Amino acid sequence: MVLDKLGESLKDALQKVARSIFVDDTLVNGLVKELQRALLQSDVNVKLVFGLSQRIRERVLKEETPGSLTKREYLIKVVYEELVKFLGGEESKIDTSAKPTTIMLSGLFGSGKTTTAGKLARYFSKRALKVALVQLDVYRPAAFDQLQQLGKQIGVPVFGNKSEKNPLKIYGSCENELKKFDVVIVDTAGRDALSTQLIDELKSVSDVIKPKENLLIISADIGQAAEKQATAFHEACKITGVIITKLEGTAKGGGALSACSVSGAPIKFVGVGEKIEDLERFNPKGFVGRLLGMGDIEALLEKAKEAITEEEAKDISEKFLKGEFTLLDLYEQMSAMRKMGPIAKVMEMIPGFGQLKLPKDMLEVQEGKLKKWKFAMDSMTKKELEDPELLTADRIDRIAKGAGISSGEVKELMKQYRQSKKVVKMFKGATPKKMQQMLGKMGGMKGLEGFKG
């Protein structure tokens, strides 16, 4: 998970609140101290941390608790709302209604600019938009080759010219061709620092291509220094937003996130892994929801849309609500889950499940089991998938041999199937709201569901 330690610390602090009998000054001050410790360990600026904790303390102790909530529930609600404000408040989306919508990427060396160009291209192409990539970095020798490889991987055309050293001439040579696309992503040159030369080049490129979005790419590992960098680029080049990369691999991520949120340039996306699909829209509400174990339904649905078609999703949900469940359904759900990414990342988006303290190694084991179970189901007949109760000892041995796994692992799959079937029966006929409430209760922290929105 992104910002693992921060998320665990915040969830631990809120669990203490959820288990408390009374909400008094001692509890509030204790919670505030826990939040301060967690945020400071995540490299968030001291001044920002104390400002946040002061607002939480004042609201809880001075504001009147709404009649629909207990004091304990209101305390958790205030923490959630203040953290959302702290990270920018409302989501800042990219409008792609203009054709073409040109997005220019700026940044220093080592920020992951070219890789992000590929990730961004995949993101928009997955949303049925015709995307093109343009390489205007004429200084880094491998820049064009790298972008070409990324473009080939995702099926997106790449424009550029390795022999030309003038970025404006490169863009001019393909400008008419780019008008055929919905989204055009332009990768520009970087430098070791924001110099006059870089500013002049970015301004000249911007004047010619007239981008709808001028996005600054910042690596999360620079921590609090992100504010200075974002502010400097914003003042010099009029950036419209920030993409933070490498958020999954550093303890300084909290510093970069909070620093950018106060720089005047909203965070549009975050890079959460090395794979081409590891890019997410930054929604402060959903992000904080995941940190606190409340889930992020919007991000989950977005992942699901990439993994399965609307028709497949409708079919699965209808069966789910009717209480129908066969191994074939489990197979389809497992295939969709695999497309959506690692189990740990998917689980943190589900309301309630983020509060379950499942060990990392257990989730990794589960990931391995999913692969083996898929092999087992590939070795079954359609009849066996539709009616798993047909699986006798002889059939289990045959399936295990065909899948290259042990009979015990096939039996474990059957156990998983029966457990899943029980869960489906439990949710039979439930409305989406009722399902979310039930999932929240499964997470064990009463009062968190329904706070977001």
KEVEXRO-387011 format. One record per residue (C-alpha): residue in three letters; z, x, y; residue number from 1. Coordinates in nm, 2 decimals. Each point is the difference from the previous one (the first is absolute). Example, Ala and Ser with C-alpha at 12.3 -4.5 7.8 and 13.67 -1.06 7.14 Angstrom:
<sites>
res; Z; X; Y; n
ALA; 0.78; 1.23; -0.45; 1;
SER; -0.07; 0.14; 0.34; 2;
</sites>
This chain:
<sites>
res; Z; X; Y; n
MET; 0.00; 0.00; 0.00; 1;
VAL; -0.06; 0.10; 0.36; 2;
LEU; 0.32; 0.13; 0.16; 3;
ASP; 0.19; -0.04; -0.32; 4;
LYS; 0.33; 0.14; 0.12; 5;
LEU; 0.00; -0.20; 0.32; 6;
GLY; -0.07; -0.32; -0.19; 7;
GLU; 0.28; 0.07; -0.26; 8;
SER; 0.25; 0.07; 0.28; 9;
LEU; -0.08; -0.31; 0.19; 10;
LYS; 0.01; -0.22; -0.31; 11;
ASP; 0.34; 0.15; -0.10; 12;
ALA; 0.13; -0.08; 0.35; 13;
LEU; -0.11; -0.36; -0.02; 14;
GLN; 0.13; -0.04; -0.35; 15;
LYS; 0.35; 0.08; 0.13; 16;
VAL; -0.05; -0.28; 0.26; 17;
ALA; -0.13; -0.24; -0.26; 18;
ARG; 0.31; 0.06; -0.21; 19;
SER; 0.25; -0.02; 0.29; 20;
ILE; 0.23; -0.30; 0.04; 21;
PHE; 0.05; 0.02; 0.38; 22;
VAL; -0.22; 0.13; 0.28; 23;
ASP; 0.22; 0.17; 0.26; 24;
ASP; -0.02; 0.30; 0.23; 25;
THR; 0.09; 0.24; -0.28; 26;
LEU; -0.29; -0.13; -0.22; 27;
VAL; -0.25; 0.01; 0.29; 28;
ASN; 0.10; 0.35; 0.11; 29;
GLY; -0.02; 0.12; -0.36; 30;
LEU; -0.35; -0.14; -0.04; 31;
VAL; -0.11; 0.16; 0.33; 32;
LYS; 0.13; 0.34; -0.11; 33;
GLU; -0.18; -0.03; -0.33; 34;
LEU; -0.33; -0.09; 0.19; 35;
GLN; 0.05; 0.29; 0.24; 36;
ARG; 0.05; 0.24; -0.29; 37;
ALA; -0.31; -0.13; -0.19; 38;
LEU; -0.23; 0.01; 0.30; 39;
LEU; 0.12; 0.35; 0.12; 40;
GLN; -0.06; 0.13; -0.35; 41;
SER; -0.35; -0.13; 0.02; 42;
ASP; -0.05; 0.21; 0.32; 43;
VAL; 0.01; -0.29; 0.25; 44;
ASN; 0.08; 0.10; 0.36; 45;
VAL; 0.38; -0.01; 0.07; 46;
LYS; -0.04; -0.18; 0.33; 47;
LEU; -0.22; -0.27; -0.17; 48;
VAL; 0.25; -0.04; -0.29; 49;
PHE; 0.29; -0.06; 0.24; 50;
GLY; -0.20; -0.24; 0.21; 51;
LEU; -0.09; -0.20; -0.32; 52;
SER; 0.36; 0.00; -0.13; 53;
GLN; 0.14; -0.11; 0.34; 54;
ARG; -0.24; -0.30; 0.00; 55;
ILE; 0.10; -0.10; -0.35; 56;
ARG; 0.37; 0.02; 0.08; 57;
GLU; -0.03; -0.20; 0.32; 58;
ARG; -0.21; -0.28; -0.16; 59;
VAL; 0.23; -0.05; -0.30; 60;
LEU; 0.32; 0.01; 0.19; 61;
LYS; -0.10; -0.19; 0.32; 62;
GLU; -0.28; -0.24; -0.11; 63;
GLU; 0.09; -0.34; -0.15; 64;
THR; -0.09; -0.03; -0.37; 65;
PRO; -0.26; -0.27; -0.06; 66;
GLY; 0.14; -0.30; -0.19; 67;
SER; -0.25; 0.05; -0.29; 68;
LEU; 0.13; 0.35; -0.08; 69;
THR; 0.33; 0.15; -0.10; 70;
LYS; 0.13; 0.29; 0.21; 71;
ARG; -0.08; 0.24; -0.28; 72;
GLU; -0.36; -0.13; -0.03; 73;
TYR; -0.04; 0.02; 0.38; 74;
LEU; 0.11; 0.36; 0.00; 75;
ILE; -0.27; 0.08; -0.26; 76;
LYS; -0.25; -0.20; 0.21; 77;
VAL; 0.08; 0.20; 0.32; 78;
VAL; -0.04; 0.33; -0.18; 79;
TYR; -0.34; -0.11; -0.13; 80;
GLU; -0.12; -0.12; 0.34; 81;
GLU; 0.12; 0.31; 0.19; 82;
LEU; -0.16; 0.24; -0.25; 83;
VAL; -0.33; -0.20; 0.04; 84;
LYS; 0.02; 0.03; 0.38; 85;
PHE; 0.09; 0.37; -0.04; 86;
LEU; -0.33; 0.06; -0.19; 87;
GLY; -0.22; -0.18; 0.24; 88;
GLY; 0.06; -0.37; -0.05; 89;
GLU; -0.33; -0.18; -0.07; 90;
GLU; -0.28; 0.14; -0.21; 91;
SER; -0.29; 0.15; 0.20; 92;
LYS; -0.33; -0.09; -0.19; 93;
ILE; -0.35; 0.13; 0.04; 94;
ASP; -0.25; -0.26; 0.11; 95;
THR; -0.33; 0.05; -0.18; 96;
SER; -0.19; -0.30; 0.14; 97;
ALA; -0.22; 0.22; 0.22; 98;
LYS; -0.31; 0.14; -0.19; 99;
PRO; 0.03; 0.29; -0.04; 100;
THR; 0.37; 0.06; 0.06; 101;
THR; 0.02; 0.38; 0.06; 102;
ILE; 0.32; 0.17; -0.08; 103;
MET; 0.05; 0.36; 0.12; 104;
LEU; 0.26; 0.22; -0.18; 105;
SER; 0.17; 0.28; 0.20; 106;
GLY; 0.27; 0.25; -0.09; 107;
LEU; 0.11; 0.36; -0.06; 108;
PHE; -0.08; 0.22; -0.29; 109;
GLY; 0.19; -0.08; -0.32; 110;
SER; 0.07; -0.37; 0.09; 111;
GLY; -0.23; -0.13; -0.28; 112;
LYS; -0.26; -0.14; 0.23; 113;
THR; -0.31; 0.02; -0.23; 114;
THR; 0.19; -0.13; -0.30; 115;
THR; 0.12; -0.29; 0.22; 116;
ALA; -0.36; -0.07; 0.10; 117;
GLY; -0.08; -0.05; -0.36; 118;
LYS; 0.30; -0.22; -0.07; 119;
LEU; -0.08; -0.21; 0.31; 120;
ALA; -0.36; -0.04; -0.12; 121;
ARG; 0.12; -0.12; -0.34; 122;
TYR; 0.25; -0.24; 0.17; 123;
PHE; -0.27; -0.18; 0.20; 124;
SER; -0.27; 0.01; -0.27; 125;
LYS; 0.25; -0.18; -0.23; 126;
ARG; 0.01; -0.28; 0.26; 127;
ALA; -0.38; -0.06; -0.04; 128;
LEU; -0.10; 0.20; 0.31; 129;
LYS; -0.29; 0.23; 0.01; 130;
VAL; 0.15; 0.34; 0.09; 131;
ALA; -0.15; 0.34; 0.10; 132;
LEU; 0.17; 0.34; 0.05; 133;
VAL; -0.11; 0.25; 0.27; 134;
GLN; 0.11; 0.37; 0.00; 135;
LEU; 0.01; 0.16; 0.34; 136;
ASP; 0.23; 0.29; -0.09; 137;
VAL; -0.24; 0.29; 0.06; 138;
TYR; 0.27; 0.27; -0.03; 139;
ARG; 0.15; -0.04; -0.34; 140;
PRO; -0.26; 0.12; -0.26; 141;
ALA; 0.10; -0.23; -0.28; 142;
ALA; 0.05; -0.31; 0.22; 143;
PHE; -0.34; -0.16; -0.07; 144;
ASP; 0.01; 0.08; -0.38; 145;
GLN; 0.35; -0.15; -0.03; 146;
LEU; -0.10; -0.32; 0.18; 147;
GLN; -0.32; -0.03; -0.22; 148;
GLN; 0.21; 0.03; -0.31; 149;
LEU; 0.24; -0.27; 0.12; 150;
GLY; -0.30; -0.22; 0.10; 151;
LYS; -0.16; 0.04; -0.34; 152;
GLN; 0.33; -0.09; -0.17; 153;
ILE; 0.03; -0.34; 0.18; 154;
GLY; -0.38; -0.07; 0.03; 155;
VAL; -0.01; 0.04; 0.38; 156;
PRO; -0.29; 0.19; 0.18; 157;
VAL; 0.09; 0.31; 0.20; 158;
PHE; -0.19; 0.12; 0.31; 159;
GLY; 0.01; 0.35; 0.14; 160;
ASN; -0.18; 0.33; 0.02; 161;
LYS; 0.15; 0.33; -0.12; 162;
SER; -0.24; 0.22; 0.20; 163;
GLU; 0.05; -0.18; 0.34; 164;
LYS; 0.29; 0.13; 0.21; 165;
ASN; -0.02; -0.27; 0.27; 166;
PRO; 0.20; -0.31; -0.10; 167;
LEU; -0.19; -0.22; 0.26; 168;
LYS; -0.34; 0.10; -0.15; 169;
ILE; 0.13; -0.09; -0.35; 170;
TYR; 0.11; -0.34; 0.12; 171;
GLY; -0.32; -0.06; 0.19; 172;
SER; -0.22; 0.07; -0.30; 173;
CYS; 0.16; -0.28; -0.20; 174;
GLU; 0.11; -0.24; 0.27; 175;
ASN; -0.28; -0.26; -0.06; 176;
GLU; 0.07; 0.01; -0.38; 177;
LEU; 0.37; -0.07; 0.06; 178;
LYS; -0.08; -0.33; 0.17; 179;
LYS; -0.06; -0.15; -0.35; 180;
PHE; 0.36; 0.04; -0.10; 181;
ASP; 0.31; -0.22; 0.06; 182;
VAL; 0.25; 0.29; 0.03; 183;
VAL; -0.08; 0.36; 0.10; 184;
ILE; 0.27; 0.27; -0.05; 185;
VAL; -0.05; 0.32; 0.20; 186;
ASP; 0.19; 0.32; -0.11; 187;
THR; 0.03; 0.25; 0.29; 188;
ALA; 0.10; 0.36; 0.02; 189;
GLY; 0.37; 0.11; 0.02; 190;
ARG; 0.18; 0.30; 0.14; 191;
ASP; 0.33; 0.18; -0.06; 192;
ALA; 0.14; -0.16; 0.32; 193;
LEU; -0.11; -0.25; 0.27; 194;
SER; -0.20; 0.23; 0.22; 195;
THR; -0.22; -0.07; 0.31; 196;
GLN; -0.30; 0.08; -0.22; 197;
LEU; 0.09; -0.26; -0.26; 198;
ILE; 0.08; -0.26; 0.27; 199;
ASP; -0.34; 0.06; 0.17; 200;
GLU; -0.19; -0.03; -0.33; 201;
LEU; 0.18; -0.32; -0.11; 202;
LYS; -0.06; -0.15; 0.34; 203;
SER; -0.38; 0.09; -0.01; 204;
VAL; -0.03; -0.14; -0.36; 205;
SER; 0.19; -0.32; 0.10; 206;
ASP; -0.22; -0.05; 0.31; 207;
VAL; -0.31; 0.00; -0.22; 208;
ILE; 0.12; -0.20; -0.31; 209;
LYS; 0.22; -0.24; 0.20; 210;
PRO; 0.24; -0.07; -0.29; 211;
LYS; 0.18; -0.33; -0.04; 212;
GLU; 0.29; 0.19; -0.14; 213;
ASN; 0.10; 0.36; 0.07; 214;
LEU; 0.26; 0.08; -0.27; 215;
LEU; 0.22; 0.31; -0.01; 216;
ILE; 0.08; 0.14; -0.34; 217;
ILE; 0.35; 0.15; -0.03; 218;
SER; 0.17; 0.16; -0.30; 219;
ALA; 0.34; -0.15; -0.07; 220;
ASP; 0.15; 0.34; -0.08; 221;
ILE; 0.01; 0.09; 0.37; 222;
GLY; 0.28; -0.25; 0.05; 223;
GLN; 0.13; -0.06; 0.35; 224;
ALA; -0.27; 0.22; 0.14; 225;
ALA; -0.24; -0.29; -0.06; 226;
GLU; 0.12; -0.16; 0.33; 227;
LYS; -0.11; 0.29; 0.21; 228;
GLN; -0.33; 0.03; -0.19; 229;
ALA; -0.08; -0.37; 0.02; 230;
THR; 0.10; -0.02; 0.37; 231;
ALA; -0.21; 0.31; 0.09; 232;
PHE; -0.31; -0.14; -0.18; 233;
HIS; 0.06; -0.35; 0.14; 234;
GLU; 0.01; 0.14; 0.36; 235;
ALA; -0.30; 0.24; -0.05; 236;
CYS; -0.23; -0.20; -0.22; 237;
LYS; 0.11; -0.37; 0.03; 238;
ILE; 0.07; -0.05; -0.37; 239;
THR; 0.04; -0.36; -0.11; 240;
GLY; 0.21; 0.07; -0.31; 241;
VAL; 0.15; 0.24; -0.25; 242;
ILE; -0.05; 0.05; -0.37; 243;
ILE; 0.29; 0.19; -0.16; 244;
THR; -0.09; 0.20; -0.31; 245;
LYS; 0.20; 0.16; -0.28; 246;
LEU; 0.28; -0.25; 0.04; 247;
GLU; 0.09; 0.00; -0.36; 248;
GLY; 0.08; 0.37; -0.03; 249;
THR; 0.24; 0.08; 0.28; 250;
ALA; 0.36; -0.07; 0.11; 251;
LYS; -0.13; 0.01; 0.37; 252;
GLY; -0.19; -0.33; -0.04; 253;
GLY; 0.26; -0.20; 0.19; 254;
GLY; -0.03; 0.24; 0.29; 255;
ALA; -0.38; -0.03; 0.02; 256;
LEU; 0.01; -0.38; -0.03; 257;
SER; 0.26; -0.06; 0.26; 258;
ALA; -0.14; 0.26; 0.24; 259;
CYS; -0.35; -0.15; -0.01; 260;
SER; 0.14; -0.35; 0.06; 261;
VAL; 0.14; 0.11; 0.34; 262;
SER; -0.30; 0.20; 0.10; 263;
GLY; -0.20; -0.30; 0.13; 264;
ALA; -0.26; 0.03; -0.28; 265;
PRO; 0.06; -0.24; -0.29; 266;
ILE; -0.01; 0.11; -0.36; 267;
LYS; -0.30; -0.16; -0.17; 268;
PHE; 0.01; 0.15; -0.35; 269;
VAL; 0.22; 0.22; -0.22; 270;
GLY; -0.12; 0.24; -0.27; 271;
VAL; 0.23; -0.05; -0.31; 272;
GLY; -0.15; 0.23; -0.26; 273;
GLU; -0.28; 0.25; -0.08; 274;
LYS; -0.24; -0.25; -0.16; 275;
ILE; -0.29; -0.16; 0.19; 276;
GLU; 0.17; -0.34; -0.03; 277;
ASP; 0.33; 0.12; 0.14; 278;
LEU; -0.03; -0.14; 0.35; 279;
GLU; 0.18; -0.31; 0.13; 280;
ARG; 0.00; -0.20; 0.32; 281;
PHE; 0.32; 0.06; 0.18; 282;
ASN; 0.19; -0.32; 0.05; 283;
PRO; 0.36; 0.06; 0.13; 284;
LYS; 0.13; -0.32; -0.15; 285;
GLY; -0.14; 0.07; -0.35; 286;
PHE; 0.10; 0.37; 0.02; 287;
VAL; 0.36; -0.07; 0.09; 288;
GLY; 0.00; -0.28; -0.26; 289;
ARG; -0.08; 0.26; -0.27; 290;
LEU; 0.25; 0.25; 0.13; 291;
LEU; 0.28; -0.27; -0.02; 292;
GLY; -0.12; -0.13; -0.34; 293;
MET; -0.13; -0.33; 0.14; 294;
GLY; -0.36; 0.06; -0.12; 295;
ASP; -0.33; -0.02; 0.19; 296;
ILE; -0.20; -0.30; -0.12; 297;
GLU; -0.28; 0.06; 0.25; 298;
ALA; -0.06; 0.35; -0.13; 299;
LEU; 0.03; -0.12; -0.36; 300;
LEU; -0.27; -0.26; 0.06; 301;
GLU; -0.22; 0.25; 0.16; 302;
LYS; 0.03; 0.24; -0.30; 303;
ALA; -0.06; -0.30; -0.23; 304;
LYS; -0.32; -0.09; 0.19; 305;
GLU; -0.13; 0.35; -0.06; 306;
ALA; 0.09; -0.01; -0.37; 307;
ILE; -0.12; -0.34; -0.10; 308;
THR; -0.24; -0.27; 0.13; 309;
GLU; 0.13; -0.32; 0.16; 310;
GLU; -0.13; -0.19; -0.30; 311;
GLU; 0.20; 0.22; -0.25; 312;
ALA; 0.31; -0.03; 0.22; 313;
LYS; -0.03; -0.38; 0.01; 314;
ASP; -0.04; -0.02; -0.38; 315;
ILE; 0.30; 0.23; -0.07; 316;
SER; 0.22; -0.19; 0.25; 317;
GLU; -0.10; -0.34; -0.14; 318;
LYS; 0.09; 0.10; -0.35; 319;
PHE; 0.33; 0.15; 0.13; 320;
LEU; 0.10; -0.32; 0.17; 321;
LYS; -0.09; -0.21; -0.31; 322;
GLY; 0.22; 0.23; -0.22; 323;
GLU; -0.30; 0.11; -0.21; 324;
PHE; 0.02; 0.36; -0.12; 325;
THR; -0.19; 0.19; -0.27; 326;
LEU; -0.05; 0.37; -0.06; 327;
LEU; -0.34; -0.05; 0.16; 328;
ASP; 0.18; -0.10; 0.32; 329;
LEU; 0.24; 0.29; -0.03; 330;
TYR; -0.31; 0.23; -0.05; 331;
GLU; -0.17; -0.14; 0.32; 332;
GLN; 0.32; 0.04; 0.20; 333;
MET; 0.05; 0.36; -0.13; 334;
SER; -0.36; 0.09; 0.09; 335;
ALA; 0.05; -0.14; 0.35; 336;
MET; 0.34; 0.18; 0.04; 337;
ARG; -0.17; 0.33; -0.10; 338;
LYS; -0.27; -0.05; 0.27; 339;
MET; 0.27; -0.07; 0.26; 340;
GLY; 0.16; 0.35; -0.05; 341;
PRO; 0.32; 0.14; -0.15; 342;
ILE; 0.26; -0.25; -0.12; 343;
ALA; 0.27; 0.14; 0.25; 344;
LYS; -0.23; -0.07; 0.30; 345;
VAL; -0.08; -0.35; -0.12; 346;
MET; 0.36; -0.09; -0.08; 347;
GLU; 0.13; 0.10; 0.34; 348;
MET; -0.24; -0.26; 0.16; 349;
ILE; 0.14; -0.29; -0.22; 350;
PRO; 0.29; -0.18; 0.17; 351;
GLY; 0.32; 0.06; -0.19; 352;
PHE; -0.13; 0.28; -0.22; 353;
GLY; 0.04; 0.26; 0.27; 354;
GLN; 0.37; -0.06; -0.02; 355;
LEU; 0.02; 0.07; -0.37; 356;
LYS; 0.10; 0.37; -0.04; 357;
LEU; -0.24; 0.09; -0.28; 358;
PRO; 0.01; 0.38; -0.07; 359;
LYS; -0.32; 0.18; 0.09; 360;
ASP; -0.03; 0.15; -0.35; 361;
MET; 0.02; -0.35; -0.15; 362;
LEU; -0.29; -0.12; 0.21; 363;
GLU; -0.20; 0.31; -0.10; 364;
VAL; 0.07; -0.07; -0.37; 365;
GLN; -0.11; -0.36; 0.06; 366;
GLU; -0.32; 0.13; 0.16; 367;
GLY; -0.07; 0.19; -0.32; 368;
LYS; 0.08; -0.30; -0.22; 369;
LEU; -0.25; -0.21; 0.19; 370;
LYS; -0.28; 0.24; -0.09; 371;
LYS; 0.10; -0.02; -0.37; 372;
TRP; 0.03; -0.37; 0.00; 373;
LYS; -0.34; -0.03; 0.15; 374;
PHE; -0.14; 0.21; -0.29; 375;
ALA; 0.18; -0.24; -0.24; 376;
MET; -0.15; -0.31; 0.16; 377;
ASP; -0.34; 0.16; 0.00; 378;
SER; 0.04; 0.03; -0.38; 379;
MET; 0.08; -0.37; -0.05; 380;
THR; -0.24; -0.28; -0.07; 381;
LYS; -0.04; -0.28; 0.26; 382;
LYS; 0.17; -0.24; -0.24; 383;
GLU; 0.30; 0.24; -0.02; 384;
LEU; 0.02; 0.03; 0.38; 385;
GLU; -0.01; -0.38; 0.04; 386;
ASP; 0.26; -0.06; -0.27; 387;
PRO; 0.23; 0.31; -0.04; 388;
GLU; 0.22; -0.18; -0.26; 389;
LEU; -0.29; 0.08; -0.25; 390;
LEU; 0.11; 0.37; 0.01; 391;
THR; 0.14; 0.07; -0.35; 392;
ALA; 0.12; 0.34; -0.11; 393;
ASP; -0.34; 0.09; -0.15; 394;
ARG; -0.18; -0.10; 0.33; 395;
ILE; 0.25; 0.20; 0.21; 396;
ASP; -0.07; 0.31; -0.22; 397;
ARG; -0.38; -0.05; 0.04; 398;
ILE; 0.03; -0.04; 0.38; 399;
ALA; 0.22; 0.31; 0.02; 400;
LYS; -0.24; 0.21; -0.20; 401;
GLY; -0.30; -0.12; 0.21; 402;
ALA; 0.19; 0.07; 0.33; 403;
GLY; 0.13; 0.34; -0.11; 404;
ILE; 0.37; -0.10; 0.05; 405;
SER; 0.29; -0.09; -0.22; 406;
SER; 0.08; -0.34; -0.15; 407;
GLY; 0.33; 0.01; 0.19; 408;
GLU; -0.19; 0.02; 0.33; 409;
VAL; -0.20; -0.31; -0.09; 410;
LYS; 0.32; -0.18; -0.09; 411;
GLU; 0.14; 0.10; 0.34; 412;
LEU; -0.31; -0.16; 0.16; 413;
MET; 0.08; -0.32; -0.18; 414;
LYS; 0.35; 0.01; 0.12; 415;
GLN; -0.13; 0.05; 0.36; 416;
TYR; -0.24; -0.29; -0.05; 417;
ARG; 0.29; -0.24; -0.11; 418;
GLN; 0.21; 0.11; 0.29; 419;
SER; -0.28; -0.06; 0.24; 420;
LYS; -0.07; -0.34; -0.15; 421;
LYS; 0.36; -0.10; 0.06; 422;
VAL; -0.03; 0.10; 0.37; 423;
VAL; -0.32; -0.20; 0.03; 424;
LYS; 0.17; -0.31; -0.14; 425;
MET; 0.28; 0.05; 0.25; 426;
PHE; -0.24; -0.01; 0.29; 427;
LYS; -0.20; -0.30; -0.15; 428;
GLY; -0.09; -0.25; 0.28; 429;
ALA; 0.18; 0.20; 0.27; 430;
THR; -0.13; 0.00; 0.36; 431;
PRO; -0.07; 0.34; 0.16; 432;
LYS; 0.31; -0.04; 0.22; 433;
LYS; 0.21; -0.08; -0.31; 434;
MET; -0.15; 0.30; -0.18; 435;
GLN; 0.10; 0.23; 0.28; 436;
GLN; 0.35; -0.13; 0.01; 437;
MET; 0.03; 0.05; -0.38; 438;
LEU; -0.13; 0.36; 0.03; 439;
GLY; 0.25; 0.06; 0.28; 440;
LYS; 0.29; -0.11; -0.22; 441;
MET; -0.13; 0.23; -0.27; 442;
GLY; 0.03; 0.29; 0.24; 443;
GLY; 0.37; -0.07; 0.04; 444;
MET; 0.03; 0.00; 0.38; 445;
LYS; 0.06; -0.36; 0.11; 446;
GLY; -0.11; -0.10; 0.34; 447;
LEU; -0.29; 0.25; 0.05; 448;
GLU; -0.29; -0.23; -0.09; 449;
GLY; -0.17; -0.19; 0.28; 450;
PHE; 0.11; 0.23; 0.28; 451;
LYS; -0.34; 0.14; 0.07; 452;
GLY; -0.27; -0.16; 0.20; 453;
</sites>
